[in-house]
């Protein structure tokens, strides 16, 4: 015997059978009486007053209102050729984020956002779209600068902060276009400092900021902000097996960005003069009781420093430390650490002659050196 399951009224066939039965019965209820539909009075409920917003909420709102006009959406374009004709068109290849650097229309973003693109379009916060030209790139630090032609009143430069004085636990904000959803705000804290991440050229980017602010595909190139709404980094990478935010994001520190971007705007590429030295870690000077300056742990063979007779700190055969040089000044401009030295060097060009003030084993001397072009 074949058993038939009763049709549920919510299935299409069951619904149709119920309607036919109701129609045949003339909408009669129990004992043949007409069905009665109850009518109840209803009106919208009163809205409960919420009171003033919390202080942190007000700051979130203030930061977003102040900074969002400076954040842009970047669409990378690729070339596509019609199979049946010779017509070539540009089509979207991906999206990312950037921010307004100055009123001249320079836009900062990640190199990987526009990598291998044949062109790009920049959409401002007012949804106006502008064709972008490439100014310069520095793949080793995953940075790029684009330029658009737009009215100056539509190009509010973003406020710059500092990354060298950041502390773990500081509140941070990220504004970007995750998954193409423009003008998205996420919040978090500085989770760690001085991380190392790999650039698209497999070179190490040192000093990266780690944050738990949600960073997803499309946030790349956008600003990481402090609670004052100043840029402290450029969001560039996430650690995630799934490809989405897992609470571990990384940003290039703004001090590095502020050192590189002006050079890209000026030269179209990063041309950093170099001495051919490797600086020791920040705690080295304190551990060895050295004076302020840049202690050397390696000197490149054939480089300017070696030619000038500079010597790094080394470990002797008996395990003791053999004194090397500490760079204390460049052309009488004091350098207290590596950041100071890089800033001082960037005032020069490869081939320039500088005078170094050096400390070694308690003795101070001055030594001339000719700068070379850096490989970075």
TARALIN-V591363 format. One record per helix or strand. SS is the DSSP state (h for helix, s for strand). FROM is the first residue (numbers start at 1). LEN is the number of residues. If there is no record, write none. Layout:
SS_FROM_LEN, SS_FROM_LEN
//
This chain:
h_12_14, s_28_1, h_30_3, s_34_1, h_55_16, s_71_11, s_88_13, s_106_4, h_111_4, s_119_5, s_129_10, h_139_3, s_143_6, h_152_3, s_160_1, s_171_6, h_178_3, s_184_15, s_204_8, s_223_4, s_231_8, s_249_5, h_254_14, s_269_1, s_273_2, s_277_3, h_284_5, s_294_6, h_304_4, s_314_2, s_321_2, s_326_5, s_333_2, h_338_8, s_353_8, s_363_8, s_372_2
//
